[in-house]
Amino acid sequence: MISGYRDVTPEAIAELYDRYSERTAALLGGSIHFGHWPDPADDASVAAASGRMTRLMTDALEVGPGDRVLDAGCGTGRPALQLARATGAAVTGITLSGEQVRLASAAADAEGLSGRVSFRLADAADLPFPPGSFDGAWLFESLLHMPDPGRVLRGIHDVLRPGARLAIANVVERAPLPAASRPALDTFCELNRIAAILPLAGYPALIADAGLAVESVTDVSDHSVPQTFHALCTALRAAGPDDSTEDREEWEAMVTAMERLAVTPEVGYAIVVASKPLRPLRPE
């Protein structure tokens, strides 16, 4: 079964991130994605852990100076900046949110990286780049917003040069969800405008259908999901909701859902790495 909120539109995603990106980034220490804790006893901050997850994604791409990387769903830009600093690559980040473009561009300016890292409004389902434009790409917790993941992957296939890699970090279903946890996941998807949380076992076929070759599928759930949800719930409880009644109701529903999902092992997180073959796997 594929979980998700069926009424996701580009406009709804843009509104969500225009509204909440800055606050969420502040709560999570800069980035707005899950973290990685290698040791269960590790008490690192979510900011440090999200940096580790970005390093795992960076290592997966195997890019270097002069390479061009597409960040499809760039958030507030922190992962793109970390990637550029670590590798010397140039990064183009795209998002549906004007507020994210503003925040990410300001961060690039502040770090002196605006010459190599840029951000613009664009839809990952309709990429405005010619074929073979990039030496690598990633979908860092953005594919889950896409009502048609296959279309997005086919588009990324087309803008990658042959031999280039794609890294995907995403929330997944590791196993069928128990009925008691279904309402929490449904609430989480609706409030976060998540169109599809795919079964982990379904990724190889999805990637192959896009003409890409699977390099690796790594389940990092136990090093990521409970810790991230617990950290975010703690931060939200400490900060409290915004003033409006609507925000208070959404805030309580979100925190309650994440507290449940933190102890639902069927909800996981994976890093999937694929590459564009030197010869096509699907008809052009």
C-alpha positions as CSV (number, residue, x, y, z in Angstrom):
1,M,0.0,0.0,0.0
2,I,1.2,3.5,-0.8
3,S,0.5,6.0,1.9
4,G,0.0,9.7,1.1
5,Y,-2.4,12.7,0.9
6,R,-4.1,12.6,-2.4
7,D,-4.8,16.3,-2.9
8,V,-1.3,17.5,-3.1
9,T,-0.7,20.3,-5.6
10,P,2.3,22.5,-6.4
11,E,0.5,25.5,-5.0
12,A,-0.2,23.7,-1.7
13,I,3.4,22.7,-1.3
14,A,4.6,26.2,-2.1
15,E,2.2,27.6,0.5
16,L,3.3,25.1,3.1
17,Y,7.0,25.9,2.7
18,D,6.5,29.7,2.3
19,R,4.7,29.5,5.7
20,Y,6.9,27.2,7.7
21,S,10.4,26.9,6.3
22,E,12.1,29.5,8.4
23,R,10.5,28.3,11.7
24,T,11.2,24.6,11.0
25,A,14.8,25.3,10.0
26,A,15.3,27.2,13.2
27,L,13.9,24.3,15.2
28,L,16.1,21.7,13.5
29,G,19.3,23.8,13.5
30,G,19.3,25.0,9.8
31,S,18.2,22.1,7.6
32,I,14.7,20.7,7.3
33,H,15.4,17.0,6.9
34,F,16.0,13.9,9.0
35,G,19.2,13.3,10.8
36,H,21.6,10.3,11.2
37,W,22.8,9.0,14.5
38,P,25.3,6.1,13.9
39,D,25.2,4.9,17.6
40,P,21.9,4.5,19.5
41,A,23.6,6.1,22.5
42,D,24.7,9.1,20.5
43,D,23.2,12.3,21.9
44,A,24.3,14.6,19.1
45,S,22.0,17.5,18.2
46,V,19.6,17.2,15.2
47,A,21.7,19.9,13.5
48,A,24.8,17.7,13.7
49,A,22.8,14.6,12.8
50,S,21.3,16.3,9.7
51,G,24.8,17.2,8.7
52,R,25.8,13.5,8.9
53,M,22.8,12.6,6.7
54,T,23.9,15.2,4.1
55,R,27.5,13.7,4.2
56,L,26.0,10.3,3.4
57,M,24.1,11.8,0.5
58,T,27.2,13.7,-0.7
59,D,29.4,10.6,-0.6
60,A,26.8,8.8,-2.6
61,L,27.0,11.2,-5.6
62,E,30.8,10.9,-6.1
63,V,31.1,14.4,-7.6
64,G,34.0,16.8,-7.5
65,P,35.3,20.2,-8.6
66,G,33.7,21.4,-11.8
67,D,30.8,19.0,-11.7
68,R,27.2,20.3,-11.8
69,V,24.6,19.0,-9.4
70,L,20.9,19.4,-9.3
71,D,19.2,19.7,-5.9
72,A,15.6,19.0,-6.7
73,G,13.6,20.3,-3.7
74,C,16.4,22.4,-2.1
75,G,14.7,23.5,1.1
76,T,16.5,26.3,2.8
77,G,19.7,25.5,0.9
78,R,21.9,24.0,3.7
79,P,22.5,20.6,2.1
80,A,23.4,22.2,-1.2
81,L,25.9,24.5,0.5
82,Q,27.4,21.6,2.5
83,L,27.7,19.6,-0.8
84,A,29.4,22.5,-2.6
85,R,31.9,23.1,0.3
86,A,32.7,19.4,0.6
87,T,33.2,18.6,-3.1
88,G,33.9,21.8,-5.0
89,A,30.9,21.1,-7.3
90,A,28.4,23.7,-8.5
91,V,24.9,23.2,-7.3
92,T,21.6,24.4,-8.8
93,G,18.7,24.1,-6.3
94,I,15.1,24.3,-7.3
95,T,11.9,24.6,-5.2
96,L,8.3,25.6,-5.5
97,S,8.6,28.0,-2.6
98,G,9.6,31.6,-3.1
99,E,10.4,31.9,0.5
100,Q,12.9,29.0,0.3
101,V,14.6,30.6,-2.7
102,R,15.0,33.8,-0.6
103,L,16.3,31.9,2.5
104,A,18.6,29.7,0.5
105,S,20.0,32.5,-1.6
106,A,20.7,34.6,1.5
107,A,22.5,31.6,3.1
108,A,24.7,31.2,-0.1
109,D,25.5,34.9,0.0
110,A,26.4,34.8,3.7
111,E,28.8,31.9,3.1
112,G,30.4,33.4,0.0
113,L,29.1,30.6,-2.2
114,S,26.6,32.4,-4.5
115,G,29.1,32.0,-7.4
116,R,28.8,28.2,-7.3
117,V,25.4,27.6,-5.6
118,S,22.2,29.1,-6.9
119,F,18.5,28.6,-6.2
120,R,15.5,29.2,-8.4
121,L,11.7,28.5,-8.7
122,A,11.0,25.4,-10.7
123,D,9.0,22.2,-10.6
124,A,10.8,18.9,-10.3
125,A,8.0,17.4,-12.4
126,D,8.7,19.8,-15.2
127,L,12.5,20.5,-15.2
128,P,13.6,23.5,-17.2
129,F,17.0,22.1,-18.2
130,P,18.3,20.6,-21.4
131,P,19.4,16.9,-21.6
132,G,22.7,16.1,-20.0
133,S,22.9,19.3,-17.9
134,F,24.1,17.7,-14.7
135,D,26.8,15.4,-13.4
136,G,24.7,14.4,-10.4
137,A,21.4,15.0,-8.7
138,W,19.6,14.3,-5.5
139,L,16.1,14.2,-4.2
140,F,16.6,15.0,-0.5
141,E,13.2,14.3,1.1
142,S,11.4,15.8,-1.8
143,L,10.2,12.8,-3.9
144,L,7.6,12.2,-1.2
145,H,5.8,15.5,-2.3
146,M,5.5,14.3,-5.9
147,P,2.1,12.8,-6.9
148,D,3.9,11.1,-9.9
149,P,7.3,9.9,-8.7
150,G,7.9,8.1,-11.9
151,R,7.6,11.2,-14.0
152,V,10.0,13.0,-11.7
153,L,12.6,10.3,-12.0
154,R,12.2,10.1,-15.8
155,G,12.8,13.9,-15.9
156,I,15.9,13.6,-13.8
157,H,17.2,10.7,-15.9
158,D,17.0,13.0,-18.9
159,V,18.9,16.0,-17.4
160,L,21.7,13.7,-16.2
161,R,24.7,12.9,-18.3
162,P,25.4,9.2,-18.9
163,G,27.3,7.8,-15.9
164,A,26.0,10.4,-13.5
165,R,24.4,9.4,-10.1
166,L,21.2,10.2,-8.4
167,A,20.8,10.0,-4.6
168,I,17.4,9.8,-3.0
169,A,16.8,10.2,0.7
170,N,13.2,9.5,1.7
171,V,10.7,8.4,4.3
172,V,9.6,4.8,3.4
173,E,7.3,2.1,4.5
174,R,9.5,-0.8,5.7
175,A,6.5,-3.1,6.2
176,P,2.7,-2.9,6.2
177,L,1.6,-0.4,8.7
178,P,-0.5,-1.6,11.7
179,A,-4.0,-0.2,11.7
180,A,-3.4,1.6,15.0
181,S,-0.7,3.7,13.4
182,R,-2.5,4.5,10.2
183,P,-4.3,7.7,11.5
184,A,-0.9,9.1,12.6
185,L,0.7,8.6,9.2
186,D,-2.4,9.9,7.4
187,T,-2.3,13.1,9.6
188,F,1.5,13.5,9.0
189,C,1.0,13.2,5.3
190,E,-1.9,15.6,5.1
191,L,-0.3,18.3,7.2
192,N,3.1,18.0,5.4
193,R,1.5,17.8,1.9
194,I,3.1,14.4,1.4
195,A,1.7,12.7,-1.8
196,A,3.4,9.3,-1.5
197,I,5.3,7.3,1.0
198,L,6.4,4.3,-1.0
199,P,7.3,0.8,0.2
200,L,11.0,0.4,0.4
201,A,10.8,-2.8,-1.6
202,G,9.2,-0.8,-4.5
203,Y,12.2,1.4,-5.2
204,P,14.2,-0.9,-7.5
205,A,11.3,-1.3,-10.0
206,L,10.4,2.4,-9.8
207,I,14.0,3.4,-10.6
208,A,14.4,0.8,-13.4
209,D,11.2,2.1,-15.0
210,A,12.8,5.5,-15.2
211,G,15.8,4.1,-17.2
212,L,18.1,4.3,-14.2
213,A,20.3,1.5,-12.7
214,V,20.1,0.9,-8.9
215,E,23.5,1.1,-7.2
216,S,22.4,0.6,-3.6
217,V,19.4,0.7,-1.3
218,T,20.3,1.4,2.4
219,D,17.8,1.3,5.2
220,V,19.0,3.8,7.8
221,S,15.7,3.9,9.7
222,D,17.0,2.8,13.1
223,H,19.6,5.5,13.0
224,S,17.2,8.2,11.9
225,V,13.5,8.0,12.3
226,P,12.9,7.7,16.1
227,Q,15.6,10.1,16.9
228,T,14.5,12.8,14.5
229,F,10.8,12.5,15.5
230,H,11.7,12.7,19.2
231,A,14.0,15.7,18.7
232,L,11.4,17.6,16.6
233,C,8.6,16.8,19.1
234,T,10.8,18.0,21.9
235,A,11.6,21.2,20.1
236,L,7.9,21.8,19.1
237,R,6.7,21.2,22.6
238,A,9.3,23.7,23.9
239,A,8.5,26.3,21.3
240,G,4.7,26.0,21.4
241,P,2.3,26.7,18.6
242,D,1.7,30.0,16.8
243,D,-1.1,32.2,18.1
244,S,-4.0,31.4,15.7
245,T,-6.5,28.7,16.6
246,E,-5.9,26.9,13.2
247,D,-2.2,26.8,13.9
248,R,-2.8,25.5,17.4
249,E,-4.9,22.7,16.1
250,E,-2.5,21.7,13.4
251,W,0.4,21.9,15.8
252,E,-1.2,19.5,18.3
253,A,-2.2,17.1,15.5
254,M,1.3,17.2,14.1
255,V,3.1,16.6,17.4
256,T,0.7,13.8,18.3
257,A,1.2,12.1,15.0
258,M,5.0,12.3,15.1
259,E,5.1,11.0,18.7
260,R,3.2,7.9,17.4
261,L,5.4,7.5,14.3
262,A,8.5,7.7,16.5
263,V,7.5,4.3,17.9
264,T,6.2,2.8,14.7
265,P,9.1,0.7,13.2
266,E,7.2,0.1,10.0
267,V,7.8,3.8,9.1
268,G,11.4,4.1,8.0
269,Y,14.0,6.1,6.1
270,A,16.3,5.0,3.3
271,I,19.0,6.3,1.0
272,V,18.7,4.9,-2.5
273,V,21.5,5.5,-5.1
274,A,21.0,5.1,-8.8
275,S,23.0,5.9,-11.9
276,K,22.2,6.8,-15.5
277,P,23.7,4.0,-17.6
278,L,26.1,4.7,-20.4
279,R,23.6,3.0,-22.7
280,P,19.8,3.5,-22.4
281,L,17.8,1.0,-20.4
282,R,14.5,2.3,-21.7
283,P,13.5,3.6,-25.2
284,E,14.3,7.3,-25.7
